Amino acid sequence: MEFSPKILVVDDEEGMRFFLSEALKKEGYAFETASDGREAVEKLRSGEFRIVLMDIKMPRLDGLLALEAMKAFDPDLLVILMTAFGSKKVALETLKKGAYDYFTKPFDLDEMRIVIKRAAERCRLQEEVKRLHRRLDEETPVILGMSPAVRKVLDRVRKVADSDVTVLITGESGTGKELVARAIHRQSPRRDHPFLTVNCASIPESLLETELFGHEKGAFTGAHQQRLGKFELAHEGSLFLDEVGEMPMGMQAKILRVLQEREIERIGGAKPVPVNIRIIAATNKDLAQAVAAGSFREDLFFRLNVVNIHLPPLRERPEDIPALADYFFRVYGEKFKRKATRLGDQIRAWLVRQRWPGNVRELENVIQRAVVLTDGDVLDLNDLRDAMQPVGGIGQEQIPAGDLRSQRERVSSDIEKKLIEQALAEEKDHRSAAAKRLGISRKHLYNKMKKYGLV
């Protein structure tokens, strides 16, 4: 069924209400009428109106005061005002107070139809965005675990979500930092607005500024049209700066200015653009050490680290492994339509004994591979051991023989090479995505690929 917003028509003149009602009826809109601003505000509280078509000059409560009350009640409401005074000053005042558009009486009926149609399309897009966010919330994995460490993380997420404070999420690669960032956004007043991610480690420095700030048409060779950056696209939502510790020093200064001024300048732009966003950052580095080493700005560190949420590695919370394994097993069993229905106690115990250097991400990958490999109704321990082979070439419980130092270096190199090969295969040779999966910069990945003859 096609979405059609309900409209409230507000005018103190009965003839104008009748005229507008007939016009809306012909266009197929559902509507109601009110004779002044006070009645309109009362109806707004009890009805499902998405668009208001309202006169400015009315008794009891005029259009401008009614507009303020309506927008306070429903910020997404689209209010179109009508005035017999063709003053530009009045028009600008209505827009400043949050009006979607305005007409000057007498107005052209075709023009009114176009504006209302545009407002209806805006409402439809708002509904679609909300629907997609609800779907994303349903599909985004929850933070699983009952360990004291996870309960502490969830408690802190709950406490910071309602505020707009900047949050720095720390922890090793694969612990689920982006998941925590999404949880903060989902529980915040910005939940119906965008949540965008920028991986500072996977984007070359030459492209990172455009990615964040956008550019104007003709700003440089190849800039054939204007492009909005992530700061503008995330307006009224949240921007997640992943691996912020990899950000170049020059870019750090520009990010600091955005945090201070709440405005950006597109590359090639002549004027600042205000942005209303919440910044959530994450890193697997010790930023305090990076500040001491001179590779990260101290002032930016303090701006980002208003509230810190630390995610401990999986090896420090083994009691969470069974719940995580069950979740991934169910998800991938449904996805790949496998017969296996449950994890046995022996498997759970074996999973808990592993070290999981890749944390939750590694556990997820192993369960995913095991689900694909199994043929039975119950996942076999051998399926899991086979699933571990691509990670290291040997099972985690085995120890290679020979000189400890040389074997350690050889095994470490073998594991590193296979991890890189696996990440590149899973990301279809997309290096930036593979680098993100591995938790390293794109340049670091390229150097490793050269080392192992993978270029």
C-alpha positions, 0 to 999 in steps of 0.5 A: 500500500502506497504511503500517503500522509495525513494533512491538517488544514488550518485557517480562520476563514471558512471559505479558504478551508473549504477551498483547500479541502476540495483541492486536497480531496481531488488529489486523494489526500486524507485531511482534517481542518481547524479554525485557528492555531489553538485548535490545530495544536490540540488536534495535532496531539490526538491525530496522526498528521504529518503535514500542516497547511496553515495560515499565519494571521489567525485569532487566539493563536497565530500561525508563527506561535502555533508553528513553534508549539507544533515543532516542539511536539513533533520535530519531523512535522512539515508545516507549510504556512500561508500569508497575505503579507508578501514580505520577505522578512515574514517569509524568512521568519517562518523558515527560521522557526522551522517551516517547511515552505510558505505561500503568499496569498493569493497563491497559484493552485498548481504551485500548492499541489507541487509543494504538497506533493514534495512535502508528501514525498519528504514524509515518505522518505522519512518513513522509509528511513525509519523503517530501514533503521528499525530493520537495521536494529533487528538485523544488527547483532546484540552485544552478547555475554554475561561476564562482569566486563560485558555488563560493565560495557552495557551499563556504560552504553546505557548511561552515555547514550542519551547524552551527546558526549564524545565516546572513545571505544578502546580494545583489540581488533575484533572485540566488537568496537563498532557493535558498541558504537551502533548500540550507543547510536540505537539507544540515543535520541539520534536513532532515527538519523544516519549512523555512518562509519569511516575507517581511518586506517583503510582510506589513503591520506589523499582521499580521507579529507574528501571522504570526511569533508566532501568537495565542491565541483571543480575543486581539483582535477576530476571533481566534476560535481559536488560531493558531500562528505561523511560529516554532512551525510551524518547530519543529526546522526552519529559518525563513527571514526574507526581506528582513529589512532591511524589518522594522519597528524594533518587530518587530526587538526581538521577533526579537532576544529570540527569538534570545536566549531561544529562546522566543516568546509568542503574542499574548494568551498568558500563558506563553512557548513554547520554540522550537527553530529555525534562523534564516536571514535574507536582505536586498538592503540594506546592513544596516551602512548601515541600522544607521548610519542608525538604521533597523536595530538594531545588536544584531540585525544582529550576531545575524543576521550570524554567518556572511555568504554574499554572492550576486554579481549575474549580470552579475558572473558571466556564465560561469554564464549558459549553464548557467542558461539551459539549465536553465530551457530544459529545465524549461519545455520539459518543463512546456509540452510544447514541441518546442524541444530546445536553445539555439544558440551564437548565443543563448548568446552573446547571453544572455551579453552582456545586463546582466540587472538582474533577475538570475537571476529575470529570466533565468528569466522571459525563457527561460520566455516564449521557450519559450512563444512558439517554434514550432520545434525550436530556439529562435530569437534573435527568440523571445528578443528578443520575450521581452525586450519585456515587460520593457522595451518595447525590446530591451536592445541598443537605445538610445533617441534624444534628450536623454540625461537625459530619455530615461533618465527616460522609459525608466526609468519605462516599464520600471518600469511594465511590470515592475509590470504584469508582476508583477501579471499573473503573480501574478493581482493579488496585491499581496503576492506581486507585491511579493515578486517585485519585491523591494520592500515592499507599501507601496512597490508601492502607491505606485508603482501610484498613480504609474502609475495602476495602482490 
